[in-house]
Amino acid sequence: MNFLNQGPFKGFVLDVDGTLYPDAPRLGLHALAAALAPEAPPLSFLRDYFALATTFDLGQALKLLLSSLGREDSAQDILAAFTSLGAPTLDPGFPAFHAACSRLGLSLAIFSQAGKDAQRFSAFKGFEPSPEIHSPGSGSKANPRSWRDLARALGGSPSDWVCVDDSPLALRAAALAGFRTVLYMNSFFNAADYTGFDNWIGDRISGLAELIKFLPQEPGL
């Protein structure tokens, strides 16, 4: 793993929708399409838009989409559709990954556009220590400034932290800010979405369990 070649690090910064919950973007996309039916644009169009929107403030991004489609009246329907989403599935490797990080003294943090009160954060209450939850607020995960602000909140320099995310724009911004980066590949993004982003992607995984075998064997190493 390339992130290990840069020496010791403090911990990992994990995305929520698309990483901790790999199927969440797909569920969100279909909820959006259902709320816009029967006049919804092609799913391929919505997927491309949704892939960008999840990196920014989702509420503002959806308002822009609805305005461009002349569907401002659908805002409440879409909100209800997202609220009634089927529960996304937590990455099955997270418990073992969390245990390994705890044993090694590595910190886990969450950096997400979702608010701290989002229902899916409740799944982490059973893990001790539970990951710190951070948000870019009115900013964007596509902006390196948001990641520099996060590094100050976490402590240490950006290079002390490993960003694990599925969004190419988020990974680019994190790398520009100085974070080490790992791409989490899920069923929502495809290979073409990452074309041109290789310079900002340090490693690639398809599940958190893959990281465990690359972690140090002893604390502080």
ROTINU-416712 format. One record per residue (C-alpha): x, y, z; residue number from 1. Coordinates in Angstrom, 2 decimals, always signed. Layout:
BEGIN
(zase (X, Y, Z), NUM)
...
END
This chain:
BEGIN
(zase (+0.00, +0.00, +0.00), 1)
(zase (+1.39, +3.39, -1.03), 2)
(zase (+0.07, +5.18, +2.07), 3)
(zase (+2.41, +3.07, +4.24), 4)
(zase (+5.47, +4.19, +2.29), 5)
(zase (+5.11, +7.69, +3.74), 6)
(zase (+5.88, +6.59, +7.28), 7)
(zase (+3.78, +6.44, +10.48), 8)
(zase (+0.33, +8.03, +10.50), 9)
(zase (-2.32, +8.94, +13.09), 10)
(zase (-5.39, +7.30, +11.57), 11)
(zase (-8.04, +7.17, +8.87), 12)
(zase (-10.68, +9.63, +7.69), 13)
(zase (-13.64, +7.71, +6.29), 14)
(zase (-16.46, +8.79, +4.02), 15)
(zase (-19.97, +7.60, +4.94), 16)
(zase (-22.15, +7.25, +1.84), 17)
(zase (-20.27, +5.11, -0.64), 18)
(zase (-17.55, +3.92, +1.76), 19)
(zase (-18.83, +2.94, +5.20), 20)
(zase (-22.17, +2.35, +3.46), 21)
(zase (-21.14, +1.27, -0.06), 22)
(zase (-24.69, +0.92, -1.38), 23)
(zase (-26.00, +4.27, -0.07), 24)
(zase (-25.37, +6.26, -3.31), 25)
(zase (-27.24, +3.66, -5.35), 26)
(zase (-30.18, +3.74, -2.95), 27)
(zase (-30.18, +7.54, -3.02), 28)
(zase (-30.11, +7.62, -6.82), 29)
(zase (-33.14, +5.36, -7.12), 30)
(zase (-34.99, +7.35, -4.46), 31)
(zase (-34.35, +10.50, -6.49), 32)
(zase (-35.57, +8.85, -9.71), 33)
(zase (-38.70, +7.56, -7.97), 34)
(zase (-39.50, +11.01, -6.58), 35)
(zase (-39.20, +12.59, -10.06), 36)
(zase (-41.25, +9.88, -11.81), 37)
(zase (-42.92, +9.69, -14.23), 38)
(zase (-41.11, +12.70, -15.74), 39)
(zase (-37.66, +11.74, -14.43), 40)
(zase (-34.71, +12.22, -16.82), 41)
(zase (-32.81, +9.09, -17.87), 42)
(zase (-31.18, +7.31, -14.96), 43)
(zase (-27.75, +7.74, -16.58), 44)
(zase (-28.18, +11.55, -16.44), 45)
(zase (-29.30, +11.45, -12.83), 46)
(zase (-26.40, +9.16, -11.91), 47)
(zase (-23.82, +11.57, -13.33), 48)
(zase (-25.44, +14.51, -11.54), 49)
(zase (-25.80, +12.58, -8.29), 50)
(zase (-22.13, +11.56, -8.43), 51)
(zase (-21.21, +15.24, -8.34), 52)
(zase (-23.91, +16.29, -5.91), 53)
(zase (-22.81, +13.94, -3.15), 54)
(zase (-19.49, +15.80, -2.89), 55)
(zase (-21.23, +19.11, -2.16), 56)
(zase (-24.01, +20.22, +0.16), 57)
(zase (-26.69, +17.78, -1.00), 58)
(zase (-29.61, +20.07, -0.22), 59)
(zase (-28.20, +22.90, -2.32), 60)
(zase (-27.22, +20.53, -5.12), 61)
(zase (-30.71, +19.03, -5.30), 62)
(zase (-32.25, +22.51, -5.36), 63)
(zase (-30.10, +23.32, -8.39), 64)
(zase (-31.16, +20.10, -10.12), 65)
(zase (-34.85, +20.69, -9.43), 66)
(zase (-34.59, +24.27, -10.65), 67)
(zase (-32.92, +23.17, -13.89), 68)
(zase (-35.73, +20.65, -14.46), 69)
(zase (-38.49, +23.07, -13.47), 70)
(zase (-39.45, +20.71, -10.67), 71)
(zase (-39.07, +22.93, -7.59), 72)
(zase (-42.44, +21.58, -6.45), 73)
(zase (-40.88, +18.13, -5.98), 74)
(zase (-38.60, +19.13, -3.10), 75)
(zase (-40.84, +17.64, -0.40), 76)
(zase (-41.37, +14.43, -2.38), 77)
(zase (-37.63, +13.99, -2.73), 78)
(zase (-37.06, +14.68, +0.96), 79)
(zase (-39.68, +12.06, +1.82), 80)
(zase (-38.08, +9.59, -0.61), 81)
(zase (-34.68, +10.02, +1.02), 82)
(zase (-36.19, +9.71, +4.48), 83)
(zase (-37.87, +6.42, +3.55), 84)
(zase (-34.73, +4.92, +2.01), 85)
(zase (-34.12, +1.29, +2.77), 86)
(zase (-31.35, +1.04, +5.34), 87)
(zase (-27.97, +0.97, +3.60), 88)
(zase (-25.61, -1.86, +4.53), 89)
(zase (-22.53, -1.17, +6.64), 90)
(zase (-19.27, -2.42, +5.12), 91)
(zase (-18.99, -5.94, +6.58), 92)
(zase (-15.29, -5.44, +7.25), 93)
(zase (-15.78, -2.39, +9.46), 94)
(zase (-15.96, -4.21, +12.84), 95)
(zase (-12.66, -6.02, +12.24), 96)
(zase (-11.09, -2.86, +10.79), 97)
(zase (-12.23, -0.84, +13.81), 98)
(zase (-10.82, -3.48, +16.18), 99)
(zase (-7.47, -3.51, +14.39), 100)
(zase (-7.19, +0.28, +14.48), 101)
(zase (-8.11, +0.34, +18.18), 102)
(zase (-5.43, -2.24, +18.97), 103)
(zase (-2.82, -0.18, +17.12), 104)
(zase (-3.91, +3.17, +18.58), 105)
(zase (-4.98, +4.49, +15.19), 106)
(zase (-7.79, +7.05, +15.25), 107)
(zase (-10.88, +6.85, +13.08), 108)
(zase (-12.77, +9.93, +11.94), 109)
(zase (-15.75, +10.43, +9.65), 110)
(zase (-15.89, +13.32, +7.18), 111)
(zase (-19.30, +13.60, +5.55), 112)
(zase (-21.80, +16.03, +4.05), 113)
(zase (-24.47, +14.26, +6.10), 114)
(zase (-25.32, +15.98, +9.38), 115)
(zase (-24.16, +14.51, +12.67), 116)
(zase (-27.74, +13.54, +13.47), 117)
(zase (-28.12, +11.38, +10.35), 118)
(zase (-29.75, +8.11, +11.34), 119)
(zase (-27.02, +5.94, +9.86), 120)
(zase (-24.48, +7.39, +12.30), 121)
(zase (-26.27, +5.55, +15.09), 122)
(zase (-24.62, +2.33, +13.90), 123)
(zase (-21.28, +3.56, +15.26), 124)
(zase (-22.48, +4.09, +18.83), 125)
(zase (-21.77, +0.45, +19.62), 126)
(zase (-18.09, +0.83, +18.73), 127)
(zase (-15.66, +2.10, +21.35), 128)
(zase (-13.97, +4.37, +20.75), 129)
(zase (-16.57, +5.65, +18.31), 130)
(zase (-15.28, +7.59, +15.29), 131)
(zase (-15.20, +11.38, +15.52), 132)
(zase (-17.75, +12.90, +13.15), 133)
(zase (-16.80, +15.98, +11.13), 134)
(zase (-18.57, +17.88, +8.37), 135)
(zase (-17.43, +20.55, +5.89), 136)
(zase (-20.57, +22.47, +6.89), 137)
(zase (-21.46, +24.91, +4.13), 138)
(zase (-18.21, +24.03, +2.37), 139)
(zase (-17.49, +21.20, -0.04), 140)
(zase (-15.39, +18.05, +0.12), 141)
(zase (-14.23, +19.00, -3.38), 142)
(zase (-12.39, +22.01, -1.92), 143)
(zase (-8.88, +21.41, -0.47), 144)
(zase (-9.60, +24.13, +2.10), 145)
(zase (-12.23, +21.89, +3.71), 146)
(zase (-9.62, +19.18, +4.17), 147)
(zase (-7.04, +21.58, +5.59), 148)
(zase (-9.67, +22.74, +8.08), 149)
(zase (-10.34, +19.10, +8.95), 150)
(zase (-6.64, +18.42, +9.54), 151)
(zase (-6.48, +21.32, +12.01), 152)
(zase (-9.53, +19.93, +13.83), 153)
(zase (-8.02, +16.44, +13.98), 154)
(zase (-4.56, +17.55, +15.01), 155)
(zase (-1.26, +17.07, +13.25), 156)
(zase (-0.52, +17.71, +9.61), 157)
(zase (-2.67, +16.50, +6.69), 158)
(zase (-0.05, +13.85, +5.85), 159)
(zase (-0.70, +12.24, +9.25), 160)
(zase (-4.09, +11.07, +7.99), 161)
(zase (-5.33, +8.62, +5.36), 162)
(zase (-8.49, +9.62, +3.48), 163)
(zase (-10.69, +6.72, +2.34), 164)
(zase (-13.42, +7.90, -0.04), 165)
(zase (-15.26, +6.88, -3.20), 166)
(zase (-15.55, +10.34, -4.75), 167)
(zase (-12.82, +11.31, -7.25), 168)
(zase (-13.35, +15.00, -6.49), 169)
(zase (-13.05, +14.44, -2.75), 170)
(zase (-9.89, +12.35, -3.18), 171)
(zase (-8.35, +15.00, -5.41), 172)
(zase (-9.08, +17.74, -2.86), 173)
(zase (-7.74, +15.63, +0.01), 174)
(zase (-4.53, +14.88, -1.88), 175)
(zase (-4.05, +18.55, -2.79), 176)
(zase (-4.43, +19.38, +0.89), 177)
(zase (-1.70, +16.88, +1.76), 178)
(zase (-3.68, +13.81, +2.89), 179)
(zase (-2.73, +10.29, +1.90), 180)
(zase (-5.56, +8.80, -0.16), 181)
(zase (-7.26, +5.45, -0.70), 182)
(zase (-10.04, +5.00, -3.25), 183)
(zase (-12.97, +2.88, -2.08), 184)
(zase (-14.42, +1.25, -5.19), 185)
(zase (-18.15, +0.51, -5.05), 186)
(zase (-20.94, -0.31, -7.49), 187)
(zase (-21.99, +3.33, -7.98), 188)
(zase (-18.90, +4.83, -9.59), 189)
(zase (-17.27, +3.14, -12.57), 190)
(zase (-13.73, +3.13, -13.93), 191)
(zase (-14.44, +5.99, -16.34), 192)
(zase (-15.37, +8.26, -13.42), 193)
(zase (-11.75, +8.13, -12.21), 194)
(zase (-10.14, +8.88, -15.58), 195)
(zase (-7.65, +11.71, -15.08), 196)
(zase (-7.57, +11.37, -11.29), 197)
(zase (-4.70, +8.87, -10.98), 198)
(zase (-2.31, +11.50, -9.63), 199)
(zase (-4.51, +11.95, -6.56), 200)
(zase (-5.35, +8.31, -5.84), 201)
(zase (-2.74, +6.56, -3.74), 202)
(zase (-4.33, +3.12, -3.36), 203)
(zase (-7.54, +1.30, -4.32), 204)
(zase (-9.67, -1.08, -2.25), 205)
(zase (-13.13, -2.62, -2.56), 206)
(zase (-13.69, -3.17, +1.17), 207)
(zase (-12.25, -2.05, +4.50), 208)
(zase (-11.12, -5.58, +5.33), 209)
(zase (-8.48, -5.22, +2.61), 210)
(zase (-6.71, -2.56, +4.68), 211)
(zase (-6.25, -4.76, +7.74), 212)
(zase (-3.47, -6.93, +6.33), 213)
(zase (-1.45, -3.83, +5.45), 214)
(zase (-1.63, -2.24, +8.90), 215)
(zase (+1.43, -2.31, +11.18), 216)
(zase (+1.71, -5.33, +13.44), 217)
(zase (+2.56, -3.30, +16.54), 218)
(zase (+1.39, +0.10, +17.85), 219)
(zase (+3.51, +3.05, +16.79), 220)
(zase (+5.08, +1.34, +13.79), 221)
END
